[in-house]
Amino acid sequence: MNDLRVSDRDREAVVTRLGTAAGEGRLSLAELGDRSGQAYAAKTYGELEALVADLPLAEREHRSPVIVDYTGLVLSLLALAGGVVWIPLFPHLEFSALSGVAGVVFGIFGIRASAHALCRAVAVLGLVGGSVGVALQVTWVALHVLRYAKDSIL
């Protein structure tokens, strides 16, 4: 990375950092002028890094802990689980219908809560699986009701 060429924006950022260091008393005005000239003449990141290597990081450059929101991932995985759990539970009508509904509900919330494309794809799979499960359950129940109605009429 040190051999990559720098842009004018990179040079300006280093000069701004040097100005801040001079304002804090870390550099004299002569050093500021000398290093600023070298910064404007720099062609690679290595040259710019050498100009600020003896200076502490600016406050805004300190890394803060990254806060990750797993809500979308959790909802997407719940949608997938609910969308496919109905398959082995198909003979038990009440459980597979609930699982399919859970896949649909978690799928909708997972799509809305997820910013990552993979999480959305998993939520869509759960939504589709749950929808298929609910549709099969409704069809299964409708066929049994029709068969029962036909047998009771005859």
N, C-alpha and C positions, 0 to 999 in steps of 0.2 A: 504494500500500500504506500510505502514511502517514496516509491518511484513514480507514482501517478501524478499527473499534472494538476495544478490547482487552478481555480477560477478566480475572477476578481472578487466574488463574494467571499471566498475563503480568505483571500488576502485582507479584505476589509475586516473580517471577523477577528483575525489575529491582531491587526492594528488597534481595533477597539479593545481587545483584551490587554494589549500593551498599555493603552491609555488608562484603563482601569487600574492596572498595576502601578503606573506612575502616580495616579491620583491617591493610591493607598500608601505611597512612599516606598514602594518596592524597587522602583527604577528612578534614576535621576533624569532630568530633562535631556541631557546629552545622550544617555542610553536610549531613551525613548526615540529621539530623532534618528539615532544610528540604526536601531532595530526596526523602526518603521520603514526606513529606506530599504533595508534588507528584505523586509516583508513584501514591499511593492515590487522588488526585483526577483523574488522567489518564483521558481518554476515548478517545484515538486512539494509534496506534503512533507517530505523529510526535511527540506530547508525551513519550512514554516514551523515544524515541531521543534527544531533546534532553537528557534528564537524564543519559545515559551517553555522550554524544558525545565528551567530553573524557577518557574513561577507556579504557585499553587493553583488548583482548579478554581474557576470562578464559582460562586455560590449556586448559580443556576445550572452549572454543569455537574454538580453532585447528583448521583443517581438516587432516586427515591424508589422504594419498593414498588414493584408492579402489582397492582391489584387485578386479579383475574376473576371475572364473573362466570361461574360455571352453570348458571341457571339454564341457559339455552342448551348446553350439552346434556345436562341431567334430564330436562324435559324431552329432548330428542331421543335419548336412550330409553326413557320410559315409554315413549311413543312406539319405538321399535319393539320393545318387549311386549307391550300390550297388543301391538299389531300382529305379532307372530305367535303369541302364547295360545291363541284360540285354536291353532291347528291341531295340537294333540288333545285339546279339550273339547273338540267338536262333538263327540258323543254326549257330553254333559251340557245340555242346552244352556242352563242358566249361567254357568261359569264362562263359557266361550262368548256369550253375548256381552257380558260385562267386560271381558278382556278386549273385545273388538271396540266397544264404546270407549274404553280407556285409551286404546290406541288412537282413536279419532280425536278425542279431547286433548290428550298430551301432544299429538301431532300438530294440532292447530296452535296450541300455546308454544310448542317448540319452534315452529316456523317463525312465529312473531318475536320470540325472545332471542333467537340465534342471529348473530351477525356473521358467523363463519359459514361458508358454503357447505362444508362437509356436515356440519350439525344440521343445517337445513335439509340436506339430502336425506340424512337419517330420519329426520322428523317426517319428511314426505313419505319415506318408505313405511314408517309406522302408521301414518295417516291412511295410506293406500291399503296396507295390510289390515288395519282395523276396519276400514270401509268394506273391504271384501268379506271379512268375517261377519260383520253385521248384516250385509246383504245375503250371505249364505244362510245365516240364522233365520232371517225373515222369510226367505224362500223355503227353508226346511219346515218352519212352523206353518207357513201358509199351505204347503203340500199336505202336512199332517191334518190340518184343520179341514181342508177340502176332502181328504180321504175319509176322515171321521164323519163329516157331513154327508158324504155320498153313501157311506155304509149305514148311517142312521135313517136316511130317507128310504132306502130300499128295504 
